[in-house]
Amino acid sequence: MLKRKTTLKPHASGALMLIIAAEYRHHALAIAEAACKLNQLRENWFNLPEWIERQPEVIAGYPERIIPKPEYTAQLNQRTLTTFYNQKPAWLVNAHEQ
């Protein structure tokens, strides 16, 4: 019988925490760091900081609203997932190779 290497434990906040066996911790942290970096790169491609304004959401706990600056609305509307993966920007290819 296989021994489980991960465990879900309740956290005080009500969320479930994934507890990873020590021998996998290094790999899990590396994957989490790479995913975080890739998400940040992708977010910057979709919502260039100079093309948008971030405004607080009216309901607490929700992410900020992303409002396009009027002069960049047309360019932002063309930045879709299809465009993103068809163009395969060099930074995306490089990030996947790392």
PEPEQUI-V947512 format. One record per residue. N is the residue number from 1. RES is the residue in one letter. PHI is phi in degrees with one decimal (999 if undefined). Layout:
N & RES & PHI
N & RES & PHI
//
This chain:
1 & M & 999
2 & L & -78.1
3 & K & -89.8
4 & R & -67.1
5 & K & -103.0
6 & T & -132.1
7 & T & -140.7
8 & L & -98.2
9 & K & -127.5
10 & P & -68.9
11 & H & -106.4
12 & A & -56.5
13 & S & -75.1
14 & G & 100.4
15 & A & -79.8
16 & L & -93.9
17 & M & -102.2
18 & L & -90.1
19 & I & -97.7
20 & I & -106.2
21 & A & -57.6
22 & A & -55.0
23 & E & -69.4
24 & Y & -105.5
25 & R & -58.9
26 & H & -59.9
27 & H & -66.5
28 & A & -63.4
29 & L & -66.4
30 & A & -63.8
31 & I & -65.6
32 & A & -63.1
33 & E & -65.4
34 & A & -64.0
35 & A & -64.5
36 & C & -63.9
37 & K & -64.4
38 & L & -62.1
39 & N & -63.2
40 & Q & -65.7
41 & L & -61.9
42 & R & -64.8
43 & E & -60.5
44 & N & -67.5
45 & W & -71.6
46 & F & -70.2
47 & N & -130.4
48 & L & -54.2
49 & P & -54.9
50 & E & -79.1
51 & W & -99.8
52 & I & -131.0
53 & E & -125.0
54 & R & -104.1
55 & Q & -123.6
56 & P & -64.1
57 & E & -72.2
58 & V & -71.7
59 & I & -104.9
60 & A & -59.3
61 & G & 94.0
62 & Y & -94.4
63 & P & -65.9
64 & E & -62.2
65 & R & -80.3
66 & I & -106.3
67 & I & -112.6
68 & P & -70.5
69 & K & -70.9
70 & P & -51.6
71 & E & -73.0
72 & Y & -115.7
73 & T & -57.8
74 & A & -62.2
75 & Q & -65.4
76 & L & -66.6
77 & N & -65.0
78 & Q & -86.7
79 & R & -89.0
80 & T & -109.6
81 & L & -61.5
82 & T & -61.5
83 & T & -60.0
84 & F & -56.4
85 & Y & -78.4
86 & N & -72.9
87 & Q & -75.1
88 & K & 44.4
89 & P & -54.6
90 & A & -56.7
91 & W & -64.2
92 & L & -69.7
93 & V & -60.3
94 & N & -63.3
95 & A & -63.8
96 & H & -70.8
97 & E & -73.1
98 & Q & -75.6
//
